[in-house]
């Protein structure tokens, strides 16, 4: 297995963990304010990295010294995406916001072609477009149509897609920055989220073990490990394939909700599965004469 294949596999762990987001969020009861939840989960992610540093007998302070560009990309991606997403949710219906925000995997495929040494092939575009169709079938099955009164929310949702895709692609330009530095980006994101919480929200603590397990699970998985493995994947793996595979996150989410008895299977799920899996297989197809000997 080459380094690229290994990094792509590691990056795909993030996609599975993001698929657990809906189930874990339901476990929290949905009563915790967004920025408070963001502060708590990113703080847990930072603690997770602190544990790693302690096991390595390292203070972690060495990872503070990173280029300004890395800090801007990291914090703008982690905090900026969530800030804009929460704001979009207050200005437009959740379904429409999700449909537009989930353009980010396709944008990753397109924007990656601008990177040095990268080339966009037809199978990448076809695969990502087919997977996008599957994602829209899955998320938009109760879609009532876009309405002009929600235009500000729609624009912010599109900005979400641009922020996360840009974060993922631009990370390739700072691939020398170790993934451990993401721990500090998470710490600053948690601090900024805490400030937003204190300014605009009222604190609501989780009630009972079930809600605490949901919060801790979010901090360890979709917010913690997922961002660390994604950082490694987008820096060293196959960006186009990761972008297409990302469309399986909502599919995994629905399947887990069905298994947990929180949702029902539907024909839309079947069609979406075919499109997402088919698109991923197409995007992952190797060129016939490619030796793929990249490091």
LOSEPA-579934 format. One line per 10 residues: number of its first residue (from 1); for each residue x, y, z of C-alpha. Coordinates in steps of 0.1 Angstrom, whole numbers, plus 5000, padded with zeros to 4 digits. Each point is the difference from the previous one (the first is absolute). Layout:
residues N
NUM> X:Y:Z; ...
This chain:
residues 295
1> 5000:5000:5000; 5014:5034:4990; 5001:5030:5022; 4972:5016:4980; 4978:4970:5004; 5007:4998:5037; 4992:5037:5005; 4968:4997:4979; 4989:4970:5022; 5008:5020:5032
11> 4981:5030:4986; 4969:4978:4993; 4998:4993:5037; 4988:5036:5004; 4971:4993:4976; 4988:4971:5021; 5003:5020:5032; 4981:5029:4984; 4973:4974:4992; 4994:4995:5037
21> 4994:5037:5005; 4961:4999:4998; 4997:4970:5024; 5023:5015:5026; 4983:5034:4997; 4967:4984:5007; 5015:4984:5031; 5007:5035:5013; 4963:5008:4999; 5004:5030:4977
31> 4996:5025:5028; 5036:5011:5003; 5007:5033:4982; 5021:4997:4969; 5030:5021:5011; 5000:4984:5034; 5001:4966:4983; 5027:5011:4977; 5021:5013:5029; 4996:4968:5020
41> 5007:4976:4971; 5030:5018:4987; 5014:5002:5036; 4996:4962:5002; 5019:4998:4967; 5028:5021:5014; 5001:4978:5031; 5003:4970:4977; 5031:5015:4985; 5014:5008:5034
51> 4997:4964:5009; 5019:4991:4969; 5027:5025:5008; 5003:4986:5036; 5004:4965:4987; 5028:5013:4977; 5015:5018:5030; 4996:5033:4981; 4985:5032:5013; 4985:5008:4967
61> 5013:5036:5001; 5023:4992:4972; 4970:4997:4977; 4990:5036:5008; 5027:5014:4977; 4983:4996:4966; 4999:5024:4970; 4974:5027:5001; 4984:4985:4969; 4994:4967:5018
71> 4983:5017:5030; 4978:5020:4976; 4990:4970:4980; 4995:4978:5031; 4979:5024:5021; 4981:5015:4971; 4991:4964:4989; 4990:4986:5034; 4984:5030:5016; 4990:5019:4969
81> 4981:4971:4985; 4980:4993:5032; 4993:5037:5006; 4986:5006:4966; 4981:4966:5000; 4982:5009:5033; 4991:5034:4987; 4987:4986:4967; 4977:4976:5020; 4984:5031:5017
91> 4993:5016:4966; 4987:4971:4979; 4984:4966:5004; 5024:4972:5010; 4994:4978:4970; 5009:5027:4975; 5030:5011:5020; 5012:4964:5001; 4995:4995:4963; 5021:5031:4992
101> 5026:4995:5027; 5006:4965:4987; 5015:5014:4968; 5033:5000:5017; 5011:4965:4989; 4994:5009:4964; 5019:5033:5004; 5029:4980:5015; 5001:4979:4968; 4999:5032:4978
111> 5024:5022:5021; 5026:4972:5004; 5007:5003:4962; 5016:5034:5008; 5027:4985:5023; 5035:4994:4987; 5004:4964:4987; 4962:4993:5001; 4978:4993:4969; 4962:4997:4998
121> 4989:4970:4980; 4966:4995:4985; 4993:4970:5024; 5005:5023:5030; 4974:5025:4987; 4975:4973:4990; 5005:4981:5032; 4996:5031:5022; 4970:5012:4981; 4982:4966:5003
131> 5008:4998:5037; 4987:5036:5004; 4967:4989:4984; 4998:4971:5025; 5006:5024:5028; 4973:5024:4988; 4975:4971:4996; 5007:4990:5036; 5000:5034:5017; 4974:5016:4978
141> 4972:4974:5000; 4978:5024:5020; 5013:5031:4981; 4974:5026:4994; 5019:5021:4976; 5022:5031:5003; 4983:5033:5008; 5014:5035:4995; 4993:5011:5036; 5027:4976:5012
151> 5027:5013:4976; 5023:5013:5028; 5000:4965:5016; 5006:4983:4966; 5030:5023:4993; 5015:4991:5034; 4994:4963:4993; 5020:5004:4968; 5027:5018:5019; 5001:4970:5024
161> 5007:4978:4970; 5027:5024:4987; 5017:5003:5035; 5003:4962:5006; 5011:4992:4965; 5025:5028:5001; 5013:4988:5034; 5004:4964:4987; 5018:5010:4968; 5021:5028:5014
171> 5013:4976:5027; 5019:4983:4972; 5021:5032:4997; 5011:4997:5037; 5005:4962:5000; 5032:5004:5019; 4979:5012:5030; 4996:4969:5023; 4965:4988:5008; 5008:5006:5037
181> 4997:5037:4993; 4963:4995:4994; 4997:4994:5037; 5008:5037:5006; 4976:5010:4972; 4973:4981:5019; 5010:5018:5032; 4996:5035:4984; 4968:4989:4983; 4986:4989:5034
191> 5010:5034:5015; 4984:5020:4972; 4968:4978:5003; 5000:5007:5038; 5001:5037:4994; 4971:4997:4975; 4981:4980:5026; 5005:5025:5028; 4989:5028:4977; 4969:4985:4984
201> 4989:4969:5018; 4987:4988:5034; 5019:4970:5014; 4981:4967:5000; 5019:4970:5015; 4994:4964:4989; 4975:4981:5021; 5007:4964:5009; 5026:4976:4988; 4985:4995:4966
211> 5005:5037:4990; 5035:5001:5015; 5009:4969:4980; 4987:5018:4969; 5021:5031:5006; 5032:4980:5008; 4994:4978:4970; 4998:5030:4978; 5032:5014:5014; 5019:4968:4996
221> 4987:4990:4966; 4984:5024:4975; 5017:5030:5015; 5032:4984:5014; 5015:4971:4982; 4982:5009:4968; 5017:5034:4996; 5034:4985:5007; 4996:4971:4975; 4985:5024:4974
231> 5030:5023:5004; 5024:4971:4992; 4978:4988:4972; 4997:5033:4981; 5037:5008:5004; 5013:4966:4987; 4972:4981:4985; 4978:5000:4968; 4980:5032:5003; 4976:4992:4972
241> 4991:4966:5014; 4997:5013:5035; 4977:5028:4987; 4977:4974:4983; 5001:4976:5029; 4988:5028:5023; 4966:4997:4985; 4996:4967:5019; 4999:5018:5033; 4963:5008:4998
251> 4993:4965:4988; 5018:4985:5030; 4981:5024:5022; 4966:4988:4987; 5010:4964:5002; 5012:5004:5037; 4967:5018:5008; 4980:4971:4985; 5021:4974:5019; 4994:5020:5032
261> 4962:5001:4993; 5001:5038:4995; 4990:4999:4963; 4983:4978:4975; 5014:4985:4968; 4987:5015:4967; 5002:4998:4963; 5020:5033:5000; 5026:4983:5021; 5004:4972:4975
271> 5004:5024:4970; 5024:5022:5020; 5021:4970:5010; 5003:4989:4963; 5010:5035:4989; 5025:5007:5029; 5017:4966:4998; 5000:5000:4962; 5015:5035:4999; 5027:4990:5025
281> 5009:4970:4979; 5002:5021:4969; 5022:5027:5016; 5023:4973:5015; 5005:4983:4966; 5037:5000:4990; 5012:5011:4966; 5008:4969:4979; 5036:5010:4994; 5007:5015:5034
291> 5026:4985:5022; 4990:5023:5029; 5034:5000:5015; 4996:5033:5017; 5015:5002:5035
